[in-house]
Amino acid sequence: MPMRLFSAAGCPSAQRVRALQQQVGLPHEPREIDLSRKPADSLAHSPTGAVPVLEDDGLVLFESTVICEYLAERHGWRGAWSPDIRQRARERLAIKRFDDLVAPLFFQSLQDTAVLEARPQWRWEVALLGQAARDASPTGMLGLLLAPNWLRMGWLAPDAPVARALRDEAGAFLDQAMASPAVAATSPDRAHTTQQMRARLGLGL
Ligand SMILES: N[C@@H](CCC(=O)N[C@@H](CS)C(=O)NCC(=O)O)C(=O)O
């Protein structure tokens, strides 16, 4: 059975997977899902109802980082993570905390900046991400996982405090990651995606 990816063009998590497929030389036509009207077969695959979802010969995976790790191993992407065990751990920690804290805070702060004052440690977390990025390859897994969100942060609010802090700590790394062929080839239309994000966040058009 061929591999199937449920995706949505504007979704940064889905772009991670599509970029990874490009990176390992497996460009793949995804099944595009309208998130406002999800078809029954896409909902039947994942308890979260979110994209991306990958189906590979009976194996169903969701969560973009898990899917990307799986595909990187399956296709023997040797440069995915640093060869150094300690640096690898830093890179994995950076992406976990980006997903759990930094990216959500960026989006929440566009509606209410008070969320940043309530969690002042976020700057420390961004500094740790910057340290991990310093010794990572922008065309490796860390860059590939961060770039889709970095792209959208730049489109939406490049001067928001979280975006500014990321630029100060890891701007060159993030810009190089965003310009990599795999990320560039899978980037969605800017105007349409920005409009979708603004509508979802209630920011007006
Ligand atoms: N942690 C998930 C996040 C996935 C996610 O939030 N996907 C969004 C679109 S970007 C989604 O499908 N949301 C469900 C919905 O809109 O109903 C991952 O990394 O895959």
The ligand as a Tripos MOL2 file, in Angstrom:
@<TRIPOS>MOLECULE
LIG
   20    19     1     0     0
SMALL
NO_CHARGES

@<TRIPOS>ATOM
      1 N1          1.3730   18.8770   17.5760 N.3       1 LIG1
      2 C1          0.7900   18.6380   16.2940 C.3       1 LIG1
      3 C2          0.0490   19.8770   15.8620 C.3       1 LIG1
      4 C3         -0.7950   19.6470   14.6330 C.3       1 LIG1
      5 C4         -1.7920   20.7670   14.4260 C.2       1 LIG1
      6 O1         -1.9830   21.6220   15.3040 O.2       1 LIG1
      7 N2         -2.4280   20.7620   13.2800 N.am      1 LIG1
      8 C5         -3.4820   21.7290   13.0470 C.3       1 LIG1
      9 C6         -3.2970   22.4820   11.7490 C.3       1 LIG1
     10 S1         -1.7540   23.3540   11.7400 S.3       1 LIG1
     11 C7         -4.7860   20.9840   12.9680 C.2       1 LIG1
     12 O2         -4.9470   20.0540   12.2170 O.2       1 LIG1
     13 N3         -5.7070   21.3760   13.8420 N.am      1 LIG1
     14 C8         -6.9800   20.7160   13.9480 C.3       1 LIG1
     15 C9         -8.0770   21.5530   13.5530 C.2       1 LIG1
     16 O3         -7.8340   22.6340   12.9960 O.co2     1 LIG1
     17 O4         -9.1820   21.1050   13.7730 O.co2     1 LIG1
     18 C10         1.8660   18.2560   15.2840 C.2       1 LIG1
     19 O5          3.0230   18.6640   15.4520 O.co2     1 LIG1
     20 O6          1.5710   17.5180   14.3350 O.co2     1 LIG1
@<TRIPOS>BOND
     1     1     2 1
     2     2     3 1
     3     2    18 1
     4     3     4 1
     5     4     5 1
     6     5     6 2
     7     5     7 1
     8     7     8 1
     9     8     9 1
    10     8    11 1
    11     9    10 1
    12    11    12 2
    13    11    13 1
    14    13    14 1
    15    14    15 1
    16    15    16 2
    17    15    17 1
    18    18    19 2
    19    18    20 1
@<TRIPOS>SUBSTRUCTURE
     1 LIG1         1 GROUP 0 **** ****
